[in-house]
């Protein structure tokens, strides 16, 4: 049985990661805050990576359905 996945907004995830990095680089966080930010950053990084992996799978499926072949396409352009 699949888990009910909520839709992840990749662009928002990247923006949130940038905020986390900026906050951590500021040097104004306590140790506890830094650990919390780091933990959230790791979780967010995993979600972003999963979203990229899913996008790659979809691209592979779509290009396979069209019999897309990057090498032959590049060869045709060079000729």
C-alpha atoms as an extended CHARMM CRD file, in Angstrom:
* protein
*
        79  EXT
         1         1  UNK       CA              0.0000000000        0.0000000000        0.0000000000  PROA      1               0.0000000000
         2         2  UNK       CA              1.3910000000        3.3810000000       -1.0090000000  PROA      2               0.0000000000
         3         3  UNK       CA              1.7400000000        6.2240000000        1.4230000000  PROA      3               0.0000000000
         4         4  UNK       CA             -0.3820000000        9.2640000000        0.7360000000  PROA      4               0.0000000000
         5         5  UNK       CA              2.2230000000       11.6460000000       -0.6570000000  PROA      5               0.0000000000
         6         6  UNK       CA              1.5920000000       15.3390000000       -0.4790000000  PROA      6               0.0000000000
         7         7  UNK       CA              2.8000000000       17.2770000000       -3.4930000000  PROA      7               0.0000000000
         8         8  UNK       CA              6.3000000000       18.6390000000       -2.9640000000  PROA      8               0.0000000000
         9         9  UNK       CA              7.1330000000       22.0210000000       -4.5060000000  PROA      9               0.0000000000
        10        10  UNK       CA             10.7180000000       21.6310000000       -5.6910000000  PROA      10              0.0000000000
        11        11  UNK       CA             11.3070000000       25.3570000000       -6.2580000000  PROA      11              0.0000000000
        12        12  UNK       CA             10.0110000000       26.1940000000       -2.7950000000  PROA      12              0.0000000000
        13        13  UNK       CA             12.2120000000       23.4420000000       -1.3830000000  PROA      13              0.0000000000
        14        14  UNK       CA             15.2850000000       25.0140000000       -2.9690000000  PROA      14              0.0000000000
        15        15  UNK       CA             14.3040000000       28.4370000000       -1.6600000000  PROA      15              0.0000000000
        16        16  UNK       CA             13.8600000000       26.9850000000        1.8270000000  PROA      16              0.0000000000
        17        17  UNK       CA             17.2780000000       25.3080000000        1.6060000000  PROA      17              0.0000000000
        18        18  UNK       CA             18.8470000000       28.6530000000        0.6710000000  PROA      18              0.0000000000
        19        19  UNK       CA             17.2580000000       30.2380000000        3.7510000000  PROA      19              0.0000000000
        20        20  UNK       CA             18.5860000000       27.4360000000        5.9430000000  PROA      20              0.0000000000
        21        21  UNK       CA             22.1040000000       27.8330000000        4.5470000000  PROA      21              0.0000000000
        22        22  UNK       CA             22.0060000000       31.6110000000        4.9960000000  PROA      22              0.0000000000
        23        23  UNK       CA             20.8190000000       31.2940000000        8.5860000000  PROA      23              0.0000000000
        24        24  UNK       CA             23.5170000000       28.7450000000        9.3920000000  PROA      24              0.0000000000
        25        25  UNK       CA             26.2430000000       30.7960000000        7.7110000000  PROA      25              0.0000000000
        26        26  UNK       CA             25.2280000000       33.8800000000        9.6930000000  PROA      26              0.0000000000
        27        27  UNK       CA             26.7580000000       32.4030000000       12.8240000000  PROA      27              0.0000000000
        28        28  UNK       CA             23.9000000000       33.7730000000       14.9270000000  PROA      28              0.0000000000
        29        29  UNK       CA             22.3540000000       30.4130000000       15.8330000000  PROA      29              0.0000000000
        30        30  UNK       CA             22.8000000000       28.4970000000       19.0480000000  PROA      30              0.0000000000
        31        31  UNK       CA             24.0780000000       24.9340000000       18.8750000000  PROA      31              0.0000000000
        32        32  UNK       CA             20.5380000000       23.6010000000       19.3180000000  PROA      32              0.0000000000
        33        33  UNK       CA             19.1890000000       25.8830000000       16.5910000000  PROA      33              0.0000000000
        34        34  UNK       CA             22.0340000000       24.8840000000       14.2770000000  PROA      34              0.0000000000
        35        35  UNK       CA             21.2610000000       21.2000000000       14.8090000000  PROA      35              0.0000000000
        36        36  UNK       CA             17.5780000000       21.8000000000       14.0960000000  PROA      36              0.0000000000
        37        37  UNK       CA             18.3620000000       23.7660000000       10.9240000000  PROA      37              0.0000000000
        38        38  UNK       CA             20.8130000000       21.0730000000        9.8370000000  PROA      38              0.0000000000
        39        39  UNK       CA             18.2420000000       18.3320000000       10.4380000000  PROA      39              0.0000000000
        40        40  UNK       CA             15.6090000000       20.2330000000        8.4560000000  PROA      40              0.0000000000
        41        41  UNK       CA             18.1270000000       20.8380000000        5.6780000000  PROA      41              0.0000000000
        42        42  UNK       CA             18.9290000000       17.1410000000        5.4110000000  PROA      42              0.0000000000
        43        43  UNK       CA             15.2230000000       16.2670000000        5.2120000000  PROA      43              0.0000000000
        44        44  UNK       CA             14.6410000000       18.9390000000        2.5860000000  PROA      44              0.0000000000
        45        45  UNK       CA             17.6620000000       17.8010000000        0.5760000000  PROA      45              0.0000000000
        46        46  UNK       CA             16.2590000000       14.2600000000        0.5080000000  PROA      46              0.0000000000
        47        47  UNK       CA             12.8900000000       15.5400000000       -0.7070000000  PROA      47              0.0000000000
        48        48  UNK       CA             14.5730000000       17.5780000000       -3.4500000000  PROA      48              0.0000000000
        49        49  UNK       CA             16.6620000000       14.5720000000       -4.5040000000  PROA      49              0.0000000000
        50        50  UNK       CA             13.5590000000       12.3750000000       -4.6040000000  PROA      50              0.0000000000
        51        51  UNK       CA             11.7590000000       14.9500000000       -6.7490000000  PROA      51              0.0000000000
        52        52  UNK       CA             14.7260000000       15.0410000000       -9.1530000000  PROA      52              0.0000000000
        53        53  UNK       CA             14.8030000000       11.2360000000       -9.3070000000  PROA      53              0.0000000000
        54        54  UNK       CA             11.0810000000       11.1220000000      -10.0810000000  PROA      54              0.0000000000
        55        55  UNK       CA             11.5080000000       13.7260000000      -12.8200000000  PROA      55              0.0000000000
        56        56  UNK       CA             14.3610000000       11.7100000000      -14.3140000000  PROA      56              0.0000000000
        57        57  UNK       CA             12.1990000000        8.5620000000      -14.3250000000  PROA      57              0.0000000000
        58        58  UNK       CA              9.4080000000       10.4150000000      -16.1220000000  PROA      58              0.0000000000
        59        59  UNK       CA             11.8360000000       11.7760000000      -18.7000000000  PROA      59              0.0000000000
        60        60  UNK       CA             13.2510000000        8.2930000000      -19.2850000000  PROA      60              0.0000000000
        61        61  UNK       CA              9.7500000000        6.8750000000      -19.7740000000  PROA      61              0.0000000000
        62        62  UNK       CA              8.7200000000        9.6600000000      -22.1400000000  PROA      62              0.0000000000
        63        63  UNK       CA             11.8690000000        9.4830000000      -24.2230000000  PROA      63              0.0000000000
        64        64  UNK       CA             11.6920000000        5.6690000000      -24.3880000000  PROA      64              0.0000000000
        65        65  UNK       CA              8.0890000000        5.8820000000      -25.6460000000  PROA      65              0.0000000000
        66        66  UNK       CA              9.2230000000        8.2000000000      -28.4590000000  PROA      66              0.0000000000
        67        67  UNK       CA             12.1810000000        5.9410000000      -29.3080000000  PROA      67              0.0000000000
        68        68  UNK       CA             14.3850000000        8.9230000000      -28.5650000000  PROA      68              0.0000000000
        69        69  UNK       CA             18.0540000000        8.2780000000      -29.1020000000  PROA      69              0.0000000000
        70        70  UNK       CA             20.3700000000       11.1220000000      -28.1080000000  PROA      70              0.0000000000
        71        71  UNK       CA             23.3050000000        9.7320000000      -30.1000000000  PROA      71              0.0000000000
        72        72  UNK       CA             21.4130000000        9.5360000000      -33.3680000000  PROA      72              0.0000000000
        73        73  UNK       CA             19.9410000000       12.9850000000      -32.7840000000  PROA      73              0.0000000000
        74        74  UNK       CA             23.3920000000       14.4730000000      -32.2130000000  PROA      74              0.0000000000
        75        75  UNK       CA             24.7670000000       12.6120000000      -35.2220000000  PROA      75              0.0000000000
        76        76  UNK       CA             21.9990000000       14.0510000000      -37.4140000000  PROA      76              0.0000000000
        77        77  UNK       CA             22.8420000000       17.5750000000      -36.2400000000  PROA      77              0.0000000000
        78        78  UNK       CA             26.5530000000       17.1670000000      -37.0380000000  PROA      78              0.0000000000
        79        79  UNK       CA             25.9010000000       16.0290000000      -40.6230000000  PROA      79              0.0000000000
